[in-house]
């Protein structure tokens, strides 16, 4: 059962309210269940449930008028539960139809990577009520409406589509300044295949071959579209797609124009672009030919070339916009024990090892290879891999039937989104070096903390600790390093650090993740270490009303 009516939680003090709440419940139920529910509560209104259920006789009931009204109501509620539950138990198919739609965030909120209570913010995606038919027996009786009635399975609506026995239903949407969150339900007539669990609790399921066209950015590409969710039962999966708003503001057309201008500039500077495209000339070769220490967009700008900022300013995200979502495939990763990926044939491995030996190379010594030796190894490995793919063509695709399961669509939807700025707060921090690079600001939403950074040469690592001095982490699946999940953390205050990238990755990070950190921090906490070693650091306080 997807949605449970908690009759067993009724207390003496709120029974009347609970009855009214149950009577007014808006989740969709099959007609037979609705009739049983109404019949049960009609019996309550008439005061007959206790008599007809064999609890007490009519005569005894008269003699017990001194029993308080509150206990009678509690008993009636329990009797109603018995009548209603009997229908669901004897008709499990009806019970399973009690939907999650409109309540997926409530079901998943605390288990998401960006966890929290979304009920205050998320808006349900509901089909508009259809006009009542003037003809008797109209199919409108079963149509999906905003007041909770539901179409039979297999009937498409604006937010529910079925393809080859797999139904995808969009449930709710929420969009803040950092991300768009879309909840959805996947229901399959056949059991959903076993799926590998990420961190032992989250099924590895994602959208593939899918397009998300935004009214303000038709060039947006939906990549790494992992869903964060859980299996409800063997036929049902509920998940949430998180889209980083920073990605949706990328000016693809402007970037394309910039690269064309940059290629033209390099050609004017004597660089053979045909050899660059073919790989004959590397980035290092270009830098050497131009007399640069390192080839970069910034270096090209300083030479008088085009400026990326002038061509590709981020797009402005409007307060309201339209999303056209086309889901081409839903793909799950098979558990390791079910992965049937063919092993590399021994004869191909032997050929590779022989060729490596003839080149004087030891594969076990790869970390000490020169750049030229790495290129030789790469070529030999590629030759081995190409022969392997000739033997097993499906291995040319990263996701294939050996290691994944796939439902193929398309499931097409269109919906409106309105940004919610509730409890979104930005604090300027200006942790900047002499060249103006570093951390510019920190933005807090109800579910994430986002750092705005400027670091064109990737010299730094931005680090945030919560109020307890614990390291804050990013998305469960991919995402940006400067977007951190709040979850149940205390984030007022937070401590923000700008660290040297190499020093942090090689030394400082390991201190926190070491097996004996609990013992180490008795002498020096991670926060104290960062206070000493960070290039710059500050404390950011969010006021109570901003929490």
One Martini backbone bead per residue (centre of mass of N, CA, C, O) as a GRO file, in nm:
protein
  547
    1UNK     BB    1   0.094   0.037   0.025
    2UNK     BB    2   0.136   0.374  -0.035
    3UNK     BB    3  -0.110   0.477   0.148
    4UNK     BB    4  -0.174   0.544   0.486
    5UNK     BB    5  -0.419   0.507   0.731
    6UNK     BB    6  -0.392   0.631   1.071
    7UNK     BB    7  -0.596   0.496   1.287
    8UNK     BB    8  -0.397   0.401   1.526
    9UNK     BB    9  -0.335   0.726   1.608
   10UNK     BB   10  -0.584   0.783   1.757
   11UNK     BB   11  -0.690   1.019   1.989
   12UNK     BB   12  -0.898   1.151   2.219
   13UNK     BB   13  -0.842   1.470   2.144
   14UNK     BB   14  -0.866   1.414   1.792
   15UNK     BB   15  -1.101   1.248   1.659
   16UNK     BB   16  -1.282   1.444   1.503
   17UNK     BB   17  -1.058   1.549   1.322
   18UNK     BB   18  -0.980   1.273   1.201
   19UNK     BB   19  -1.246   1.215   1.064
   20UNK     BB   20  -1.252   1.466   0.887
   21UNK     BB   21  -0.981   1.411   0.747
   22UNK     BB   22  -1.065   1.140   0.619
   23UNK     BB   23  -1.317   1.242   0.465
   24UNK     BB   24  -1.120   1.468   0.309
   25UNK     BB   25  -0.955   1.297   0.153
   26UNK     BB   26  -0.754   1.320  -0.178
   27UNK     BB   27  -0.715   1.036  -0.248
   28UNK     BB   28  -0.721   0.788  -0.474
   29UNK     BB   29  -0.991   0.551  -0.533
   30UNK     BB   30  -1.159   0.297  -0.580
   31UNK     BB   31  -1.493   0.268  -0.592
   32UNK     BB   32  -1.532   0.037  -0.382
   33UNK     BB   33  -1.371   0.178  -0.157
   34UNK     BB   34  -1.535   0.435  -0.138
   35UNK     BB   35  -1.801   0.294  -0.058
   36UNK     BB   36  -1.693   0.162   0.201
   37UNK     BB   37  -1.607   0.419   0.341
   38UNK     BB   38  -1.886   0.562   0.338
   39UNK     BB   39  -2.041   0.342   0.488
   40UNK     BB   40  -1.882   0.353   0.751
   41UNK     BB   41  -1.940   0.662   0.812
   42UNK     BB   42  -2.246   0.639   0.810
   43UNK     BB   43  -2.255   0.456   1.057
   44UNK     BB   44  -2.140   0.661   1.249
   45UNK     BB   45  -2.358   0.879   1.223
   46UNK     BB   46  -2.585   0.656   1.326
   47UNK     BB   47  -2.466   0.471   1.563
   48UNK     BB   48  -2.415   0.138   1.452
   49UNK     BB   49  -2.143  -0.008   1.468
   50UNK     BB   50  -2.140  -0.139   1.751
   51UNK     BB   51  -2.397  -0.303   1.716
   52UNK     BB   52  -2.334  -0.459   1.430
   53UNK     BB   53  -2.039  -0.573   1.532
   54UNK     BB   54  -2.093  -0.697   1.838
   55UNK     BB   55  -2.006  -0.527   2.083
   56UNK     BB   56  -2.309  -0.420   2.149
   57UNK     BB   57  -2.612  -0.375   2.252
   58UNK     BB   58  -2.877  -0.168   2.245
   59UNK     BB   59  -2.940  -0.185   2.547
   60UNK     BB   60  -2.651  -0.142   2.655
   61UNK     BB   61  -2.612   0.129   2.522
   62UNK     BB   62  -2.819   0.282   2.694
   63UNK     BB   63  -2.671   0.215   2.977
   64UNK     BB   64  -2.392   0.372   2.847
   65UNK     BB   65  -2.423   0.699   2.842
   66UNK     BB   66  -2.176   0.769   3.038
   67UNK     BB   67  -1.998   0.745   2.822
   68UNK     BB   68  -1.782   0.905   2.670
   69UNK     BB   69  -1.765   1.054   2.361
   70UNK     BB   70  -1.467   1.008   2.294
   71UNK     BB   71  -1.475   0.693   2.310
   72UNK     BB   72  -1.683   0.647   2.092
   73UNK     BB   73  -1.525   0.772   1.855
   74UNK     BB   74  -1.285   0.584   1.874
   75UNK     BB   75  -1.451   0.326   1.818
   76UNK     BB   76  -1.564   0.412   1.541
   77UNK     BB   77  -1.297   0.444   1.399
   78UNK     BB   78  -1.210   0.150   1.427
   79UNK     BB   79  -1.453   0.031   1.275
   80UNK     BB   80  -1.396   0.173   1.009
   81UNK     BB   81  -1.127   0.037   0.968
   82UNK     BB   82  -1.237  -0.247   0.943
   83UNK     BB   83  -1.409  -0.205   0.691
   84UNK     BB   84  -1.190  -0.079   0.507
   85UNK     BB   85  -0.969  -0.301   0.541
   86UNK     BB   86  -1.128  -0.541   0.433
   87UNK     BB   87  -1.127  -0.450   0.142
   88UNK     BB   88  -0.814  -0.432   0.104
   89UNK     BB   89  -0.739  -0.723   0.188
   90UNK     BB   90  -0.940  -0.872  -0.019
   91UNK     BB   91  -0.819  -0.624  -0.226
   92UNK     BB   92  -0.503  -0.564  -0.306
   93UNK     BB   93  -0.526  -0.408  -0.572
   94UNK     BB   94  -0.669  -0.166  -0.450
   95UNK     BB   95  -0.463  -0.089  -0.235
   96UNK     BB   96  -0.223  -0.036  -0.446
   97UNK     BB   97  -0.381   0.231  -0.567
   98UNK     BB   98  -0.278   0.398  -0.355
   99UNK     BB   99  -0.123   0.693  -0.399
  100UNK     BB  100   0.176   0.901  -0.437
  101UNK     BB  101   0.059   1.119  -0.577
  102UNK     BB  102   0.167   1.426  -0.432
  103UNK     BB  103   0.378   1.247  -0.206
  104UNK     BB  104   0.684   1.192  -0.267
  105UNK     BB  105   0.837   1.394  -0.090
  106UNK     BB  106   0.722   1.282   0.173
  107UNK     BB  107   0.846   0.994   0.131
  108UNK     BB  108   1.166   1.096   0.055
  109UNK     BB  109   1.295   1.352   0.183
  110UNK     BB  110   1.486   1.216   0.423
  111UNK     BB  111   1.651   1.028   0.188
  112UNK     BB  112   1.784   1.238   0.044
  113UNK     BB  113   2.061   1.401  -0.037
  114UNK     BB  114   1.858   1.652  -0.044
  115UNK     BB  115   1.725   1.685   0.238
  116UNK     BB  116   1.378   1.720   0.353
  117UNK     BB  117   1.098   1.942   0.371
  118UNK     BB  118   0.893   1.983   0.079
  119UNK     BB  119   0.588   2.048   0.148
  120UNK     BB  120   0.618   2.370   0.160
  121UNK     BB  121   0.711   2.388  -0.170
  122UNK     BB  122   0.580   2.181  -0.331
  123UNK     BB  123   0.407   2.117  -0.643
  124UNK     BB  124   0.153   1.979  -0.787
  125UNK     BB  125   0.086   1.772  -1.072
  126UNK     BB  126  -0.221   1.842  -1.230
  127UNK     BB  127  -0.495   1.765  -1.381
  128UNK     BB  128  -0.732   1.907  -1.532
  129UNK     BB  129  -1.046   1.941  -1.527
  130UNK     BB  130  -1.303   1.799  -1.684
  131UNK     BB  131  -1.568   1.823  -1.862
  132UNK     BB  132  -1.878   1.758  -1.825
  133UNK     BB  133  -2.084   1.527  -1.932
  134UNK     BB  134  -2.413   1.502  -2.081
  135UNK     BB  135  -2.375   1.205  -2.081
  136UNK     BB  136  -2.451   0.911  -1.991
  137UNK     BB  137  -2.183   0.723  -1.889
  138UNK     BB  138  -1.935   0.869  -1.877
  139UNK     BB  139  -1.581   0.856  -1.873
  140UNK     BB  140  -1.547   1.083  -1.655
  141UNK     BB  141  -1.558   0.905  -1.396
  142UNK     BB  142  -1.231   0.816  -1.467
  143UNK     BB  143  -1.096   1.080  -1.459
  144UNK     BB  144  -0.843   1.296  -1.424
  145UNK     BB  145  -0.827   1.505  -1.133
  146UNK     BB  146  -0.774   1.753  -0.893
  147UNK     BB  147  -0.959   1.581  -0.667
  148UNK     BB  148  -0.826   1.260  -0.719
  149UNK     BB  149  -0.917   1.121  -0.949
  150UNK     BB  150  -0.853   0.819  -1.153
  151UNK     BB  151  -0.727   0.669  -1.397
  152UNK     BB  152  -0.679   0.412  -1.558
  153UNK     BB  153  -0.459   0.211  -1.645
  154UNK     BB  154  -0.327   0.332  -1.966
  155UNK     BB  155  -0.424   0.625  -1.929
  156UNK     BB  156  -0.352   0.913  -2.060
  157UNK     BB  157  -0.201   1.211  -1.944
  158UNK     BB  158  -0.023   1.487  -1.885
  159UNK     BB  159   0.132   1.316  -1.619
  160UNK     BB  160   0.063   1.030  -1.773
  161UNK     BB  161   0.260   0.759  -1.915
  162UNK     BB  162   0.237   0.477  -2.149
  163UNK     BB  163   0.495   0.222  -2.224
  164UNK     BB  164   0.510  -0.099  -2.246
  165UNK     BB  165   0.397  -0.120  -1.931
  166UNK     BB  166   0.517   0.175  -1.861
  167UNK     BB  167   0.465   0.410  -1.602
  168UNK     BB  168   0.481   0.769  -1.603
  169UNK     BB  169   0.472   1.003  -1.321
  170UNK     BB  170   0.415   1.321  -1.245
  171UNK     BB  171   0.401   1.500  -0.933
  172UNK     BB  172   0.634   1.721  -0.851
  173UNK     BB  173   0.749   2.069  -0.800
  174UNK     BB  174   1.076   2.236  -0.741
  175UNK     BB  175   1.216   2.582  -0.731
  176UNK     BB  176   1.518   2.732  -0.691
  177UNK     BB  177   1.823   2.896  -0.720
  178UNK     BB  178   1.977   2.603  -0.754
  179UNK     BB  179   1.714   2.406  -0.814
  180UNK     BB  180   1.541   2.138  -0.974
  181UNK     BB  181   1.256   1.946  -0.861
  182UNK     BB  182   1.145   1.610  -0.969
  183UNK     BB  183   0.879   1.403  -0.926
  184UNK     BB  184   0.844   1.036  -0.970
  185UNK     BB  185   0.669   0.752  -1.123
  186UNK     BB  186   0.738   0.396  -1.159
  187UNK     BB  187   0.538   0.158  -1.347
  188UNK     BB  188   0.524  -0.201  -1.369
  189UNK     BB  189   0.387  -0.490  -1.476
  190UNK     BB  190   0.662  -0.582  -1.426
  191UNK     BB  191   0.917  -0.646  -1.255
  192UNK     BB  192   1.171  -0.478  -1.143
  193UNK     BB  193   1.480  -0.502  -1.170
  194UNK     BB  194   1.752  -0.551  -1.032
  195UNK     BB  195   1.951  -0.313  -0.832
  196UNK     BB  196   2.196  -0.122  -0.771
  197UNK     BB  197   2.339   0.011  -0.472
  198UNK     BB  198   2.394   0.317  -0.351
  199UNK     BB  199   2.529   0.304  -0.056
  200UNK     BB  200   2.315   0.061   0.012
  201UNK     BB  201   2.016   0.246  -0.070
  202UNK     BB  202   2.038   0.348  -0.382
  203UNK     BB  203   1.919   0.324  -0.678
  204UNK     BB  204   2.066   0.290  -1.002
  205UNK     BB  205   1.893   0.548  -1.165
  206UNK     BB  206   1.829   0.674  -1.504
  207UNK     BB  207   1.826   0.907  -1.760
  208UNK     BB  208   1.798   0.849  -2.112
  209UNK     BB  209   1.761   1.001  -2.398
  210UNK     BB  210   1.701   1.301  -2.284
  211UNK     BB  211   1.485   1.592  -2.285
  212UNK     BB  212   1.521   1.952  -2.180
  213UNK     BB  213   1.309   2.209  -2.259
  214UNK     BB  214   1.356   2.549  -2.224
  215UNK     BB  215   1.217   2.856  -2.272
  216UNK     BB  216   1.520   2.997  -2.214
  217UNK     BB  217   1.673   2.700  -2.310
  218UNK     BB  218   1.685   2.495  -2.589
  219UNK     BB  219   2.009   2.392  -2.543
  220UNK     BB  220   1.968   2.212  -2.320
  221UNK     BB  221   2.142   1.940  -2.149
  222UNK     BB  222   2.065   1.619  -2.025
  223UNK     BB  223   2.288   1.508  -1.777
  224UNK     BB  224   2.332   1.290  -1.541
  225UNK     BB  225   2.020   1.163  -1.476
  226UNK     BB  226   1.987   1.097  -1.175
  227UNK     BB  227   1.804   0.924  -0.940
  228UNK     BB  228   1.640   0.986  -0.621
  229UNK     BB  229   1.543   0.683  -0.442
  230UNK     BB  230   1.286   0.414  -0.431
  231UNK     BB  231   1.145   0.120  -0.358
  232UNK     BB  232   0.814   0.028  -0.301
  233UNK     BB  233   0.807  -0.214  -0.500
  234UNK     BB  234   0.853  -0.444  -0.754
  235UNK     BB  235   0.676  -0.222  -0.953
  236UNK     BB  236   0.789   0.040  -0.780
  237UNK     BB  237   0.918   0.375  -0.840
  238UNK     BB  238   1.063   0.648  -0.654
  239UNK     BB  239   1.167   0.981  -0.768
  240UNK     BB  240   1.437   1.235  -0.809
  241UNK     BB  241   1.505   1.515  -1.007
  242UNK     BB  242   1.811   1.701  -1.035
  243UNK     BB  243   1.857   2.044  -1.144
  244UNK     BB  244   2.098   2.258  -1.219
  245UNK     BB  245   2.072   2.596  -1.275
  246UNK     BB  246   2.353   2.652  -1.391
  247UNK     BB  247   2.320   2.472  -1.643
  248UNK     BB  248   2.064   2.628  -1.766
  249UNK     BB  249   2.249   2.908  -1.816
  250UNK     BB  250   2.398   2.810  -2.051
  251UNK     BB  251   2.550   2.958  -2.341
  252UNK     BB  252   2.574   2.783  -2.618
  253UNK     BB  253   2.573   2.982  -2.855
  254UNK     BB  254   2.799   3.162  -2.737
  255UNK     BB  255   3.017   2.944  -2.725
  256UNK     BB  256   3.027   2.877  -3.024
  257UNK     BB  257   3.111   3.163  -3.111
  258UNK     BB  258   3.376   3.167  -2.952
  259UNK     BB  259   3.521   2.922  -3.085
  260UNK     BB  260   3.525   3.043  -3.364
  261UNK     BB  261   3.693   3.292  -3.286
  262UNK     BB  262   3.936   3.137  -3.174
  263UNK     BB  263   4.012   2.979  -3.428
  264UNK     BB  264   4.062   3.231  -3.598
  265UNK     BB  265   4.290   3.345  -3.421
  266UNK     BB  266   4.484   3.102  -3.441
  267UNK     BB  267   4.517   3.114  -3.745
  268UNK     BB  268   4.643   3.403  -3.745
  269UNK     BB  269   4.887   3.277  -3.551
  270UNK     BB  270   4.964   2.989  -3.719
  271UNK     BB  271   4.756   2.771  -3.661
  272UNK     BB  272   4.680   2.438  -3.742
  273UNK     BB  273   4.355   2.331  -3.721
  274UNK     BB  274   4.362   2.054  -3.858
  275UNK     BB  275   4.580   1.934  -3.662
  276UNK     BB  276   4.420   1.980  -3.407
  277UNK     BB  277   4.167   1.804  -3.482
  278UNK     BB  278   4.351   1.537  -3.538
  279UNK     BB  279   4.601   1.553  -3.305
  280UNK     BB  280   4.889   1.651  -3.398
  281UNK     BB  281   4.814   1.897  -3.211
  282UNK     BB  282   4.862   2.012  -2.907
  283UNK     BB  283   4.820   2.218  -2.646
  284UNK     BB  284   5.124   2.240  -2.586
  285UNK     BB  285   5.204   2.321  -2.873
  286UNK     BB  286   5.050   2.587  -2.878
  287UNK     BB  287   5.189   2.722  -2.639
  288UNK     BB  288   5.474   2.711  -2.759
  289UNK     BB  289   5.411   2.869  -3.026
  290UNK     BB  290   5.294   3.127  -2.844
  291UNK     BB  291   5.457   3.159  -2.565
  292UNK     BB  292   5.319   2.984  -2.341
  293UNK     BB  293   5.278   2.830  -2.039
  294UNK     BB  294   4.955   2.820  -2.086
  295UNK     BB  295   4.668   2.701  -2.223
  296UNK     BB  296   4.402   2.952  -2.242
  297UNK     BB  297   4.147   3.171  -2.243
  298UNK     BB  298   4.298   3.391  -2.085
  299UNK     BB  299   4.551   3.395  -2.267
  300UNK     BB  300   4.404   3.475  -2.528
  301UNK     BB  301   4.296   3.742  -2.424
  302UNK     BB  302   4.582   3.871  -2.356
  303UNK     BB  303   4.658   3.854  -2.680
  304UNK     BB  304   4.370   3.963  -2.822
  305UNK     BB  305   4.151   3.781  -2.800
  306UNK     BB  306   3.878   3.641  -2.721
  307UNK     BB  307   3.599   3.676  -2.488
  308UNK     BB  308   3.393   3.477  -2.327
  309UNK     BB  309   3.220   3.691  -2.166
  310UNK     BB  310   3.116   3.835  -2.437
  311UNK     BB  311   2.963   3.569  -2.555
  312UNK     BB  312   2.874   3.388  -2.262
  313UNK     BB  313   2.648   3.485  -2.099
  314UNK     BB  314   2.442   3.406  -1.878
  315UNK     BB  315   2.133   3.317  -1.849
  316UNK     BB  316   1.824   3.427  -1.771
  317UNK     BB  317   1.612   3.332  -1.511
  318UNK     BB  318   1.299   3.312  -1.481
  319UNK     BB  319   1.030   3.295  -1.270
  320UNK     BB  320   0.887   3.175  -1.528
  321UNK     BB  321   0.853   2.843  -1.684
  322UNK     BB  322   0.902   2.599  -1.939
  323UNK     BB  323   0.877   2.233  -1.957
  324UNK     BB  324   1.014   1.990  -2.186
  325UNK     BB  325   0.979   1.639  -2.136
  326UNK     BB  326   1.189   1.367  -2.269
  327UNK     BB  327   1.180   1.022  -2.212
  328UNK     BB  328   1.371   0.767  -2.354
  329UNK     BB  329   1.507   0.635  -2.083
  330UNK     BB  330   1.528   0.375  -1.831
  331UNK     BB  331   1.817   0.314  -1.619
  332UNK     BB  332   1.972   0.025  -1.472
  333UNK     BB  333   2.193  -0.116  -1.247
  334UNK     BB  334   2.334  -0.401  -1.204
  335UNK     BB  335   2.429  -0.618  -1.006
  336UNK     BB  336   2.726  -0.766  -0.982
  337UNK     BB  337   2.609  -1.069  -0.984
  338UNK     BB  338   2.454  -0.987  -1.278
  339UNK     BB  339   2.705  -0.931  -1.430
  340UNK     BB  340   2.787  -1.031  -1.787
  341UNK     BB  341   3.052  -0.927  -1.862
  342UNK     BB  342   3.290  -0.991  -2.069
  343UNK     BB  343   3.589  -1.100  -2.074
  344UNK     BB  344   3.895  -1.060  -2.161
  345UNK     BB  345   4.054  -1.221  -2.374
  346UNK     BB  346   4.352  -1.384  -2.342
  347UNK     BB  347   4.466  -1.333  -2.628
  348UNK     BB  348   4.453  -1.021  -2.602
  349UNK     BB  349   4.629  -0.993  -2.353
  350UNK     BB  350   4.881  -1.123  -2.474
  351UNK     BB  351   4.921  -0.919  -2.701
  352UNK     BB  352   4.955  -0.673  -2.519
  353UNK     BB  353   5.199  -0.775  -2.349
  354UNK     BB  354   5.389  -0.819  -2.590
  355UNK     BB  355   5.387  -0.527  -2.697
  356UNK     BB  356   5.492  -0.400  -2.437
  357UNK     BB  357   5.761  -0.556  -2.421
  358UNK     BB  358   5.868  -0.459  -2.703
  359UNK     BB  359   5.855  -0.150  -2.572
  360UNK     BB  360   5.961  -0.168  -2.266
  361UNK     BB  361   5.688  -0.227  -2.096
  362UNK     BB  362   5.524  -0.197  -1.770
  363UNK     BB  363   5.206  -0.195  -1.651
  364UNK     BB  364   5.289  -0.174  -1.333
  365UNK     BB  365   5.454   0.119  -1.420
  366UNK     BB  366   5.262   0.357  -1.511
  367UNK     BB  367   5.319   0.601  -1.307
  368UNK     BB  368   5.628   0.624  -1.460
  369UNK     BB  369   5.550   0.728  -1.718
  370UNK     BB  370   5.584   0.880  -1.989
  371UNK     BB  371   5.416   1.045  -2.225
  372UNK     BB  372   5.507   0.856  -2.453
  373UNK     BB  373   5.439   0.586  -2.307
  374UNK     BB  374   5.137   0.645  -2.273
  375UNK     BB  375   5.072   0.654  -2.575
  376UNK     BB  376   5.150   0.364  -2.635
  377UNK     BB  377   4.959   0.227  -2.437
  378UNK     BB  378   4.699   0.347  -2.551
  379UNK     BB  379   4.719   0.219  -2.829
  380UNK     BB  380   4.727  -0.080  -2.738
  381UNK     BB  381   4.461  -0.078  -2.581
  382UNK     BB  382   4.278   0.012  -2.814
  383UNK     BB  383   4.329  -0.234  -2.989
  384UNK     BB  384   4.213  -0.438  -2.789
  385UNK     BB  385   3.931  -0.312  -2.757
  386UNK     BB  386   3.840  -0.326  -3.055
  387UNK     BB  387   3.845  -0.638  -3.066
  388UNK     BB  388   3.641  -0.680  -2.841
  389UNK     BB  389   3.401  -0.528  -2.982
  390UNK     BB  390   3.388  -0.718  -3.226
  391UNK     BB  391   3.296  -0.960  -3.041
  392UNK     BB  392   3.124  -0.728  -2.855
  393UNK     BB  393   2.931  -0.481  -2.966
  394UNK     BB  394   2.774  -0.383  -2.702
  395UNK     BB  395   3.043  -0.261  -2.563
  396UNK     BB  396   3.025   0.026  -2.699
  397UNK     BB  397   2.832   0.057  -2.463
  398UNK     BB  398   2.806   0.145  -2.146
  399UNK     BB  399   2.507   0.070  -2.178
  400UNK     BB  400   2.405  -0.270  -2.129
  401UNK     BB  401   2.280  -0.597  -2.097
  402UNK     BB  402   2.515  -0.682  -1.900
  403UNK     BB  403   2.478  -0.406  -1.680
  404UNK     BB  404   2.172  -0.344  -1.771
  405UNK     BB  405   1.856  -0.192  -1.759
  406UNK     BB  406   1.567  -0.117  -1.991
  407UNK     BB  407   1.344   0.152  -2.063
  408UNK     BB  408   1.154   0.241  -2.350
  409UNK     BB  409   1.028   0.507  -2.510
  410UNK     BB  410   0.827   0.782  -2.494
  411UNK     BB  411   0.802   1.034  -2.231
  412UNK     BB  412   0.581   1.313  -2.248
  413UNK     BB  413   0.617   1.654  -2.118
  414UNK     BB  414   0.442   1.949  -1.970
  415UNK     BB  415   0.550   2.234  -1.761
  416UNK     BB  416   0.531   2.453  -1.492
  417UNK     BB  417   0.752   2.708  -1.345
  418UNK     BB  418   0.822   2.844  -1.011
  419UNK     BB  419   1.010   3.032  -0.834
  420UNK     BB  420   1.153   2.988  -0.499
  421UNK     BB  421   1.271   3.227  -0.243
  422UNK     BB  422   1.241   3.081   0.006
  423UNK     BB  423   1.507   3.103   0.210
  424UNK     BB  424   1.695   3.280   0.028
  425UNK     BB  425   2.047   3.339   0.093
  426UNK     BB  426   2.301   3.596   0.052
  427UNK     BB  427   2.661   3.601   0.116
  428UNK     BB  428   2.920   3.800   0.140
  429UNK     BB  429   3.290   3.723   0.154
  430UNK     BB  430   3.561   3.774  -0.002
  431UNK     BB  431   3.772   3.524  -0.067
  432UNK     BB  432   4.052   3.688  -0.189
  433UNK     BB  433   4.299   3.743  -0.378
  434UNK     BB  434   4.500   3.967  -0.549
  435UNK     BB  435   4.337   3.867  -0.828
  436UNK     BB  436   4.027   3.789  -0.739
  437UNK     BB  437   4.045   3.494  -0.629
  438UNK     BB  438   3.771   3.272  -0.518
  439UNK     BB  439   3.528   3.363  -0.278
  440UNK     BB  440   3.233   3.551  -0.305
  441UNK     BB  441   2.981   3.355  -0.213
  442UNK     BB  442   2.683   3.257  -0.015
  443UNK     BB  443   2.412   3.021  -0.065
  444UNK     BB  444   2.089   2.972   0.090
  445UNK     BB  445   1.871   2.709   0.113
  446UNK     BB  446   1.673   2.461   0.235
  447UNK     BB  447   1.900   2.226   0.088
  448UNK     BB  448   2.147   2.431   0.015
  449UNK     BB  449   2.494   2.513  -0.052
  450UNK     BB  450   2.639   2.787  -0.241
  451UNK     BB  451   2.930   2.861  -0.427
  452UNK     BB  452   3.093   3.148  -0.540
  453UNK     BB  453   3.345   3.129  -0.788
  454UNK     BB  454   3.699   3.229  -0.873
  455UNK     BB  455   3.907   2.986  -1.076
  456UNK     BB  456   4.066   2.956  -1.368
  457UNK     BB  457   4.333   2.775  -1.251
  458UNK     BB  458   4.272   2.575  -1.018
  459UNK     BB  459   4.413   2.649  -0.717
  460UNK     BB  460   4.152   2.584  -0.551
  461UNK     BB  461   3.969   2.494  -0.241
  462UNK     BB  462   3.646   2.468  -0.131
  463UNK     BB  463   3.542   2.484   0.219
  464UNK     BB  464   3.287   2.334   0.442
  465UNK     BB  465   3.161   2.386   0.768
  466UNK     BB  466   2.980   2.325   1.016
  467UNK     BB  467   2.896   2.404   1.340
  468UNK     BB  468   3.059   2.120   1.427
  469UNK     BB  469   3.309   2.084   1.209
  470UNK     BB  470   3.188   1.941   0.964
  471UNK     BB  471   3.198   1.814   0.659
  472UNK     BB  472   3.065   1.919   0.364
  473UNK     BB  473   2.863   1.779   0.107
  474UNK     BB  474   2.750   1.669  -0.185
  475UNK     BB  475   2.627   1.499  -0.415
  476UNK     BB  476   2.538   1.175  -0.478
  477UNK     BB  477   2.519   1.246  -0.799
  478UNK     BB  478   2.740   1.423  -0.872
  479UNK     BB  479   2.809   1.739  -0.944
  480UNK     BB  480   2.907   2.004  -0.760
  481UNK     BB  481   3.147   2.103  -0.525
  482UNK     BB  482   2.977   2.391  -0.459
  483UNK     BB  483   2.737   2.186  -0.373
  484UNK     BB  484   2.563   2.155  -0.061
  485UNK     BB  485   2.426   1.951   0.176
  486UNK     BB  486   2.236   1.997   0.458
  487UNK     BB  487   2.014   1.845   0.582
  488UNK     BB  488   2.072   1.800   0.942
  489UNK     BB  489   2.233   2.048   0.967
  490UNK     BB  490   2.417   2.293   1.126
  491UNK     BB  491   2.419   2.635   0.956
  492UNK     BB  492   2.449   2.819   1.234
  493UNK     BB  493   2.719   2.833   1.154
  494UNK     BB  494   2.967   2.865   0.902
  495UNK     BB  495   3.279   2.742   0.750
  496UNK     BB  496   3.501   2.914   0.528
  497UNK     BB  497   3.742   2.787   0.279
  498UNK     BB  498   4.064   2.866   0.129
  499UNK     BB  499   4.250   2.630  -0.053
  500UNK     BB  500   4.503   2.465  -0.154
  501UNK     BB  501   4.465   2.218  -0.365
  502UNK     BB  502   4.710   2.029  -0.317
  503UNK     BB  503   4.711   2.040  -0.008
  504UNK     BB  504   4.428   1.933   0.037
  505UNK     BB  505   4.442   1.662  -0.128
  506UNK     BB  506   4.724   1.553   0.008
  507UNK     BB  507   4.651   1.634   0.331
  508UNK     BB  508   4.391   1.757   0.470
  509UNK     BB  509   4.168   1.555   0.389
  510UNK     BB  510   4.300   1.299   0.525
  511UNK     BB  511   4.258   1.383   0.817
  512UNK     BB  512   3.945   1.351   0.824
  513UNK     BB  513   3.942   1.044   0.676
  514UNK     BB  514   4.073   0.907   0.888
  515UNK     BB  515   4.047   0.639   1.104
  516UNK     BB  516   4.179   0.837   1.356
  517UNK     BB  517   4.021   1.109   1.398
  518UNK     BB  518   3.887   1.083   1.676
  519UNK     BB  519   4.168   1.097   1.812
  520UNK     BB  520   4.294   1.352   1.685
  521UNK     BB  521   4.069   1.568   1.779
  522UNK     BB  522   4.171   1.583   2.074
  523UNK     BB  523   4.407   1.775   1.968
  524UNK     BB  524   4.295   1.825   1.652
  525UNK     BB  525   4.087   1.967   1.457
  526UNK     BB  526   3.987   2.033   1.144
  527UNK     BB  527   3.932   2.330   1.195
  528UNK     BB  528   4.210   2.397   1.317
  529UNK     BB  529   4.370   2.318   1.069
  530UNK     BB  530   4.235   2.521   0.872
  531UNK     BB  531   4.299   2.777   1.030
  532UNK     BB  532   4.611   2.738   0.972
  533UNK     BB  533   4.619   2.652   0.637
  534UNK     BB  534   4.452   2.842   0.509
  535UNK     BB  535   4.441   3.111   0.311
  536UNK     BB  536   4.127   3.152   0.377
  537UNK     BB  537   3.877   3.268   0.627
  538UNK     BB  538   3.526   3.225   0.751
  539UNK     BB  539   3.227   3.336   0.902
  540UNK     BB  540   2.881   3.229   0.859
  541UNK     BB  541   2.570   3.394   0.934
  542UNK     BB  542   2.243   3.281   0.995
  543UNK     BB  543   1.960   3.384   1.062
  544UNK     BB  544   1.681   3.261   1.201
  545UNK     BB  545   1.483   3.367   0.966
  546UNK     BB  546   1.678   3.207   0.744
  547UNK     BB  547   1.619   2.892   0.821
   0.00000   0.00000   0.00000
